Amino acid sequence: MNRKLIAIDLDGTTLNNQSAISPFTKQVLQTAVASGHIVSIVTGRPYRISRQYYDELGLHSAMINFNGSLGHLPHHQWQHEYQYTIDRDIALDLLAHQSSLGIETIAAENKTNVWANHASDGTIDFFPTILQPQQILNARNLTTDPTALTLYFSEQHRDQLIHNITARYGDHIDMNVWGGRWPVLEVAHKGVEKATGLEFLAQTYHIDRNDIIAFGDEGNDHAMISYAGWGVAMANGIDDLKAIAQDVTPLDNDHDGLAHYLLDYLNLPVALAKAE
């Protein structure tokens, strides 16, 4: 079998419902790497809350964060690293109009820094729970263009918020609304999506598109699943994603669906099945 590039989303895909990597999933992914394949995390999460999973898996491959806006090699200075950004004026304008737009929390972030209008209560771990004075989002502290913006908004303002942001900044940014119960909006550089990162990984590691297998579960995985030679939606994934995927895992993320699928797809050692 040709060497595969295995792109794995985190939430709802590699992680179970406790936001953890099960021992079995960890073993399967590490065995895939030991067998010569490349495993890369491709996530909407910022680096600050995804690097622990990268380290837990013992990966040495490049990682994609912010839905494709950041490609880097963790723990290394890397000549191939890239980062797409958003004009800081957009972040500051959203901050200035947060009340009228129905925005409760706004965070601006890049690879190494995060700024927010206030600390989170921890309900959603994407937002920082502790902020130093220099991390308060304002014109004085935000001196650079951020890589991504994350907005927690009032559900009743959803449609109006999306309409207003599109009208004001639609030529410069794209948006992704989270699935599930939390009303959260991700804002990124125009035209950047997970497929951007996946294409970068394929070119970097000289992997043919037909040798890419990608796993995802949500709307922000759509472009990645479409780009991959073999796109796989999770059993717990949204119907729109299942409709465009080449296959769907028989099991969901809380029952090692990704790991069991890879075990068969890559024909990994049968002994792994006994280690579950």
N, C-alpha and C positions, 0 to 999 in steps of 0.2 A: 504493500500500500504506500502511495506517495505520502510525504510528510504533510500533515494538515495544520492549518492555522485554526485554532478553536477559540472563537470569540464568545466570552461568557458575560452576560449581564449579571448583576448582583441580586438586587431585591426582586423577590418573586421568581427567581431562576436558580442561581447558585445557592442563595441563602434560603433557609427554611423560614417558617413563620415566626421563629424566635430571633430572626436576623443573625443566624449562626450557620457555619459550614459544618455539616455532619461529618463524623469520622469517615464514613463510607465515601461521601462525595470527595472529601480531601484525598483519600487514598486513590480513587479512580483518576482524579485530575493529575496527581503526582505520577501515577503510573503512565498516563498518557505522555507526560513530559519525558519520563525516563525511556519511553519507547520512541522518542525522537520527534514528537509533535510539539507544536508551540501553543501554549495556553496564554491568552491575553484577556485581562479584564477590560470590558468596554461598558462603562457605567455613566449614568447621569450624576452620580455622587461626586462631590468635591474630593480632592485627594485626602484632605484631613480626616475624613470618615470612611475611607476605603483602603487606605494603606495597610491597616491591620489585617485585612483579608488577603492582600497581596503577600504580606510577610508570613501569614499563617500557612498559606499554600506553598511558600518557599519559591516563589516565581522569580525569574531573572529576565523575563521578557518585558517589552514596552507595555505601558498601560495607557488607556484612554479615559479621561475624566470629562465631566461637564458635557455629556452627550456629544463628544467629538471635538470640543473646543480646545482641549489640552491633550497633547501626546507627549509622553516623557518616559524616561527610564528611572524608576524610583531609586533613590539613594546614590545617584550618579549625575555628574555633569555630562550631558550628552549632546553631541553636535547636531543630532537630528531632531531635538526637541522643538515643538511648535506650540503656539498659543494664539488663538483668535480672541479678540477683545471687543468690548462694547464701549462706545464713547461715554466717558464719565459724566458728561452733561445729561445723558439720558437717566442715569442713576439719580443724579441730584434733582432732576425735574420730577421724577416719580416720587422722590422723597418730599419735595415741596408740595405736591398735590396728593399725598397719600390719603388724607382724610376724605377728600371729595371723590377719590377713586375707589374707596373702600378697602384700601390696603392696610392690614394690621401690622404685618412684619415685612421688612424688606432687608435682604442681605446681599451685599456685593462681595465678590470673591475672586481670587486668582489662586495660583498653585500654592502660595505660601501665606497668604493673608486673607482675613475675613473682616468685613465691617457690617454692622447692622444698626438699625435705629433703636433697638433695645434688645436685652437678653431674652432668650426663650425660656419658658418654664419646663422645657425638656419633653413636652408631648410629642414633638416632631424633631427627631435628632439631626435633621438637616440644618437646623438653626443653632447657633452657638448659645450655650447656657450661661457662659461667663464672658464678659467683655471688659477689656482694659480701656482706660480713657481714650487711648489712641485708636481704638477699634469702633468707637461710636461713629456711625455713618453721618458725615457732614462734609462740607466743602473743604474744611481745613485738613481733615484726616485722609479723605479720599484724593490722593494726589496722582493717581495713575488710572488708566482705563482698566476696569475689571474684566475678567474673563466671562463671568456669568452673573446674572441676577436671579434671586429666588424670592418670590412674593407669596405671602400667606394673606389671603383676602377673605372678606365676608362673602359667604355663599350667595347672598341676595344680590351682590354686585357683580357676579361672574360675567354675565353677558356684556354689561356696560363697560366693565374693566377691559375686557378683550377688545371690544369695539374701540374704546378710547386709545388704548395703546397702539392698536393697529393703525388708527387714523393719524396718530402723532408721530410714530416711529417706524411704521411698517416697512419703509424703504431700507431700514438699517438693521432691523432685528427680526428674529423668528421666535415663536413662543410654543411651549408645550405645557398643556394642563395635565397634572397628575391624574391617574386613575385612582380608584379607591375613595376613601371617605374624606381625605383631607383636601380642602380647596387651596391648592398650591400651583403657582404658575412659574415655569422656568423660562428665562429670557436669554437668548444667545445671539451671537453674530449672525447676520443674514446668510442663509444658505448652508450653515454648518449643522451637521447632524451626525449620528453615530456612523453612518456610512462613510463620512469624511475620515473618521479615525480608522475604520476598517480598511479603507483603500490605502491609507498611509502605512498601516501594519503590513499589508500584503506587499507593497512596494519595498518596504524596508527589509523584509525577510525573504523577498523574492519568491513569494508564494503565488501560484496561479489562482485566479478567482475561483476556478472549479474545485480547488482544494481548500476552500474556506467553509467551515461549518460554524454557524452562529446560533446561539440560543437566546431567546427573549420571551417576554410575557406582556409587555405594555405598548402603548402607542408610540413611545419614543424609540422602540426597537424596530419599527416598521421599515425604515430605510436600511438598517443593518441586515434584517432578515431578507429583504429584497435583493440587496447587493451580494450577499453570500452565495456561493455555488450551491450550498445546501443549508437552507434556513429552517430552523426548527422552533416552533412555538411550544411553550409549556402547556400542559394540560389545564393549568389554572390561568392561562393567558386569555386575553380578550378575543372575542370572535373575529374582529377585523384582522388581527394578526394571524390567527389560524387560517383565515381564508387565503392569505397570500404566501404562507409558508409551504415548503415542500413536504413537511411532516409535522406531527404533533406527538409529544412524548406521551406514552400511556399513563405515566404517573405524574403527579404534581410536584411542586417544589418542596412540599413538606414530607414527601416520601421518596426523596432522592431521584426525582424524575430525570434530571440531567445526567446524573452518574450512571443510572441503569441504561439510558439510551446510548451513552458513549461506550459503555462496556460492550454492547453488541455492535455498534457502528464501527468501532475501531478493532473489534475482535481482540480485546485485551485479555490477559490471562484469566482463565476460568476461576482460578483460586480466589480471585477478588470477590466473586459472588458469595463465597463462604465466609468472607470477612465482614459481611454486612452486620 
